[in-house]
Each structure stands twice: as structure tokens, then as C-alpha cells.
Amino acid sequence: MKLPRPHPLVSATLSTALVAIACAVVLIWGSIAPAPRPAADQTDPHDAANVAATHADHAHQNGPTRRIHYPTRSADPRQNYADLSLPADYARRTDIPVVVLVHGGSWASTVSARSFDRLAGDLTARGVAVYNVEYRRIGSGGGWPTTFSDVGAALDELPVVAAEYPRLDLARSVLVGHSAGAQLVAWAGLRTAEQPGPGLGAPTWTPRRIVSVSGPLDLAWSATHGDSRVVRALGGTPSEVAARYRAVDPVHLAARGSAASGPELIVLHGTSDRVVPDVDSVRFVAEYRAHGGRADLRLLSGQTHSSMFRAHSKAYQSLVQTIVDAADAP
């Protein structure tokens, strides 16, 4: 039996109704779908065009990765950990350099250690072991003093880790940090028994070198020149919480004697950085050298706060090479 053809007016009405329903579904889904993760600093390190990638990308050329939960006060196992990645030829080598990564993100929870997964994988592929640190941040249980004591505790755990993996060579260790992470590694690398930091004992080891990328290394200067992120992280201005700044400000530790006996620093900063101005690194390096420290300042023309982490760029490849060279990797 042949069905009658619908009247043209009925077909048009039905098509219009279907289109309206489809549009409504799109609008409703748009209102309930998760919003994009807010960018940290200038460029979101989770952006696939930058550094977001997993260790699985490098599984064919790298060894295993083990999650290590370091002890700290009221530890949160979801955040108080470091991922240790070993090169594929770990079992056939000795004296493997260790690179410690501490991510940035304004000391806030919007950025995690995952933002350094690609860097960790690329470094491990170049023959070093990588210890990628996660810590509590503002918005996830961190802030003063937890963020700082977490990072200090994570680094103090390294001799224990090295005892379990005797092919690692802490004497060839390098601390690497970006943005807020650069402040954290500079402070952690300059800690002393006299100035160990909040809630911490004497440091258990000293890195050979520190690589700072786009870091606010002169905290008091940053806080008094418009950087509200520093004020939020320390819970006040230098005049309000002066003791906190003295405890974790790298430039203060350098002036108090840490520079002369401290590690060598490689300080990278883009001249087009609009988040942390390059003068911040310039000031710190001048102070570090004035107190007997060794520091190599590299101002990178045209680079922004995060552009050195854009995957496959020449700046990123240069950064990887800088870290490998600092570790004296084969």
C-alpha cells in the first residue's frame, strides 16, 4: 500500500520544529558542560599546544615511573607526591643525574604537576631521572605555610629515594622551576640549617645547580610593585608579614650567606614577560653575585612568561638542552 505524500506545509513545519529542538539541546548542553580550565599566568600549561602530554607519549623510550608519597604535615595523598621517572637504560648505568621539577601557576591550584609531564618525558628520554613534584596550593589546602613546607619536604625525601635507587647521583642534581615554581626551587635550594623554612628541619641535601624560568626571585620587590599573587601566597605584604618574606625570599637568603656556598644558578627570563618582569631576575642575579654566588643570567629576546614551554618550539628545545647540560647528562 502506498502511503500518501505529506503536505509541503506539514513537512516545512516539521523541519522547523526539529531544527528548534536541536538548537535547544545545544544551548542546554552549553549551559551544563564544564567550563574551560582558567589559564594560569599568560598561557595555560594544560594547553595541548604547549606542554600538556602524558608519560605514555614517551613510554616507548623511557623507563618506569613510580609515584612517591613524601611525608609532610597532614599530608594529602592526592597532592603530596612526586613522580619519579627513570631512563630506559637505568639498569645498565650508574651515576644517573636527577632533575627535580617544580611547576608554577601562581602558587594556586589551577595548575598541577601534570603541566610538566611533557618536559619530564623529554628529559627522561635524554638520559636523566626526573622527580616531578606536586604540592598543595592556594585553593587546594595550600598557601602559607603549607605550600612551602610541602616543597621543602618533597626535596628532603630525595636521599631516601636515592637509597632505594642507588644508580641515581644526587651530587649531579638540578632543581628546575617555572614562575612560582622558580621561586620555590630557588628558595629550596638556598635553605640552610639556620634558615630551613616554615616547619622544616635542616635540608638533607644541596642541589648542584638551579634553573629558574620566569621566576619572581625578589619576592619583597614583586609584592611592592603590584604582584598581588605574591601577597596572596604569603598572606600579606612585606610590611604586614615581614618574617614570612625573610623565611622564603631567595634574594634575602642570598644576602644572608646562602649565595657564597650555594648552588650555581641559571636564570632564564623572557624580555616580553608581562606577568613577572625580567627586572625581577636581573635584581636577584645582581644580589646573588654581589654575595659571592655563581649565576648565569640569560634574558631571552621576545619570549613571554610561558612561551618557552610551547612544545616543539625552538625555545622549548633550547630549554630542554639547557637542563640536560646543567645535569651533565650523557
Helices and strands as residue ranges (DSSP letters): H 8-32, G 55-58, E 62-68, E 82-87, G 90-92, E 96-102, G 113-116, H 117-125, E 129-133, H 146-156, H 158-164, E 168-178, H 180-190, E 209-213, H 219-223, H 228-234, H 242-248, H 250-253, I 254-258, H 259-261, E 264-270, H 278-290, E 295-300, G 307-309, H 314-326
